[in-house]
């Protein structure tokens, strides 16, 4: 399932969101759409392998090795066409 960047009205302007996390607001729809497309492209850039640490929802810390080439498929969905 691709990681979806969704455009919408937010905080007095337009923004994009991934899951329930919104970007900063932009003054107009076109700027928010361009920012979402740029973020989506950056998400697909590979990098170096790394060991990462993160806290799970139950408060436990985990460390795992991740591949720099393991990138998600992304898409941009504009929910406000013709804005």
Backbone as CSV, one residue per row, in Angstrom:
resi,resn,N_x,N_y,N_z,CA_x,CA_y,CA_z,C_x,C_y,C_z
1,UNK,0.848,-1.177,0.000,0.000,0.000,0.000,0.897,1.245,0.000
2,UNK,0.683,2.149,-0.928,1.557,3.334,-1.001,1.326,4.303,0.159
3,UNK,2.359,5.037,0.470,2.285,6.114,1.456,1.625,7.296,0.747
4,UNK,0.505,7.769,1.276,-0.300,8.770,0.575,-0.145,10.153,1.195
5,UNK,0.199,11.117,0.370,0.237,12.534,0.732,-1.072,13.119,0.230
6,UNK,-1.903,13.590,1.147,-3.245,14.060,0.784,-3.345,15.572,1.023
7,UNK,-3.803,16.303,0.020,-3.949,17.755,0.095,-5.314,18.084,0.692
8,UNK,-5.346,19.091,1.567,-6.618,19.510,2.137,-6.508,20.887,2.768
9,UNK,-7.649,21.448,3.125,-7.661,22.722,3.838,-7.274,22.451,5.286
10,UNK,-6.388,23.302,5.814,-5.903,23.082,7.181,-5.354,24.374,7.763
11,UNK,-5.771,24.682,8.963,-5.200,25.779,9.754,-5.177,27.110,9.003
12,UNK,-6.281,27.420,8.337,-6.402,28.705,7.645,-5.761,28.754,6.276
13,UNK,-5.309,27.633,5.756,-4.698,27.599,4.431,-4.859,26.213,3.846
14,UNK,-3.854,25.776,3.122,-3.846,24.441,2.542,-2.594,23.732,3.037
15,UNK,-2.675,22.418,3.157,-1.542,21.635,3.635,-1.650,20.237,3.060
16,UNK,-0.638,19.429,3.322,-0.738,18.018,2.982,-0.590,17.221,4.268
17,UNK,-1.119,16.012,4.242,-0.989,15.158,5.415,-0.634,13.749,4.976
18,UNK,0.057,13.071,5.875,0.353,11.657,5.722,-0.203,11.003,6.975
19,UNK,-1.115,10.068,6.775,-1.876,9.493,7.885,-2.581,10.634,8.612
20,UNK,-2.315,10.846,9.890,-2.984,11.918,10.637,-2.067,13.095,10.938
21,UNK,-0.922,13.176,10.262,0.047,14.236,10.528,0.026,15.246,9.386
22,UNK,-0.258,16.513,9.743,-0.337,17.591,8.759,0.999,18.303,8.625
23,UNK,1.261,18.796,7.427,2.405,19.677,7.200,2.057,21.069,7.722
24,UNK,2.999,21.971,7.607,2.690,23.365,7.905,1.697,23.862,6.849
25,UNK,0.899,24.870,7.182,-0.048,25.385,6.186,0.663,26.246,5.139
26,UNK,0.126,26.218,3.946,0.620,27.044,2.839,-0.490,28.016,2.456
27,UNK,-0.135,29.169,1.882,-1.150,30.188,1.617,-2.154,29.824,0.523
28,UNK,-1.766,28.895,-0.367,-2.689,28.545,-1.441,-2.553,27.069,-1.806
29,UNK,-3.531,26.606,-2.529,-3.612,25.206,-2.927,-2.414,24.785,-3.767
30,UNK,-2.047,25.589,-4.750,-0.954,25.227,-5.658,0.370,25.035,-4.907
31,UNK,0.642,25.877,-3.922,1.878,25.761,-3.151,1.869,24.497,-2.302
32,UNK,0.732,24.181,-1.701,0.614,22.956,-0.904,0.777,21.718,-1.782
33,UNK,0.198,21.739,-2.957,0.314,20.615,-3.875,1.766,20.422,-4.317
34,UNK,2.441,21.516,-4.646,3.850,21.424,-5.039,4.709,20.898,-3.888
35,UNK,4.431,21.331,-2.664,5.185,20.859,-1.500,4.947,19.371,-1.269
36,UNK,3.725,18.907,-1.440,3.415,17.486,-1.273,4.136,16.642,-2.319
37,UNK,4.161,17.120,-3.556,4.863,16.386,-4.614,6.357,16.318,-4.328
38,UNK,6.931,17.415,-3.848,8.364,17.424,-3.519,8.663,16.487,-2.348
39,UNK,7.817,16.503,-1.320,8.013,15.619,-0.166,7.879,14.159,-0.575
40,UNK,6.923,13.875,-1.441,6.714,12.517,-1.925,7.944,12.006,-2.676
41,UNK,8.533,12.841,-3.508,9.743,12.461,-4.240,10.924,12.243,-3.301
42,UNK,11.079,13.121,-2.304,12.186,12.965,-1.337,12.046,11.670,-0.547
43,UNK,10.819,11.278,-0.260,10.568,10.056,0.510,11.112,8.824,-0.207
44,UNK,11.233,8.908,-1.523,11.674,7.766,-2.304,13.179,7.727,-2.534
45,UNK,13.901,8.743,-2.074,15.353,8.756,-2.247,16.001,7.750,-1.314
46,UNK,16.885,6.953,-1.855,17.614,5.992,-1.042,18.709,6.677,-0.244
47,UNK,19.244,5.968,0.688,20.313,6.513,1.515,21.227,5.395,1.977
48,UNK,21.897,5.623,3.064,22.813,4.650,3.640,22.060,3.699,4.564
49,UNK,22.532,2.467,4.662,22.015,1.560,5.676,22.306,2.169,7.045
50,UNK,21.436,1.902,8.017,21.629,2.495,9.346,20.956,1.635,10.411
51,UNK,21.417,1.804,11.624,20.741,1.243,12.783,19.915,2.362,13.382
52,UNK,18.626,2.119,13.599,17.749,3.144,14.159,17.151,2.649,15.468
53,UNK,16.885,3.575,16.361,16.217,3.277,17.624,14.910,4.044,17.663
54,UNK,13.881,3.396,18.192,12.583,4.051,18.293,11.820,3.472,19.467
55,UNK,10.875,4.264,19.970,10.049,3.841,21.093,8.730,3.289,20.560
56,UNK,8.337,2.133,21.023,7.084,1.522,20.605,5.930,2.134,21.393
57,UNK,4.710,1.841,20.985,3.540,2.409,21.656,3.438,1.993,23.119
58,UNK,4.046,0.864,23.478,4.003,0.422,24.874,5.200,0.916,25.687
59,UNK,5.977,1.855,25.125,7.069,2.483,25.867,8.395,1.748,25.844
60,UNK,8.503,0.696,25.053,9.757,-0.058,24.955,10.617,0.515,23.824
61,UNK,11.924,0.514,24.024,12.833,0.974,22.983,13.328,-0.218,22.184
62,UNK,13.347,-0.049,20.865,13.839,-1.087,19.972,14.891,-0.500,19.054
63,UNK,15.828,-1.331,18.652,16.830,-0.955,17.665,16.749,-1.959,16.536
64,UNK,16.779,-1.453,15.312,16.793,-2.361,14.171,17.640,-1.788,13.056
65,UNK,18.127,-2.673,12.218,18.939,-2.291,11.060,18.000,-2.081,9.874
66,UNK,18.145,-0.954,9.206,17.312,-0.669,8.039,18.188,-0.436,6.810
67,UNK,17.688,-0.879,5.685,18.389,-0.721,4.420,18.098,0.657,3.837
68,UNK,19.122,1.337,3.391,18.946,2.649,2.783,18.171,2.603,1.479
69,UNK,18.063,1.420,0.883,17.326,1.280,-0.360,15.886,0.841,-0.161
70,UNK,15.488,0.622,1.078,14.129,0.170,1.379,13.211,1.383,1.506
71,UNK,12.677,1.847,0.390,11.873,3.058,0.355,10.435,2.716,-0.002
72,UNK,9.470,3.432,0.570,8.064,3.136,0.272,7.632,3.701,-1.075
73,UNK,6.610,3.097,-1.625,5.939,3.674,-2.784,5.104,4.833,-2.256
74,UNK,5.057,5.940,-2.978,4.286,7.104,-2.533,3.337,7.561,-3.638
75,UNK,2.349,8.336,-3.217,1.431,8.967,-4.171,0.899,10.243,-3.539
76,UNK,0.452,11.167,-4.374,-0.178,12.415,-3.919,-1.629,12.396,-4.370
77,UNK,-2.528,12.629,-3.412,-3.964,12.659,-3.709,-4.457,14.065,-3.399
78,UNK,-5.036,14.702,-4.399,-5.563,16.059,-4.243,-7.062,15.965,-3.997
79,UNK,-7.486,16.226,-2.763,-8.904,16.118,-2.431,-9.676,17.390,-2.743
80,UNK,-8.976,18.397,-3.238,-9.631,19.668,-3.551,-9.307,20.023,-5.006
81,UNK,-9.824,19.275,-5.962,-9.549,19.594,-7.355,-10.139,20.946,-7.733
82,UNK,-9.498,21.601,-8.663,-9.939,22.898,-9.174,-9.943,23.994,-8.107
83,UNK,-9.085,23.866,-7.105,-9.022,24.911,-6.062,-8.208,26.081,-6.537
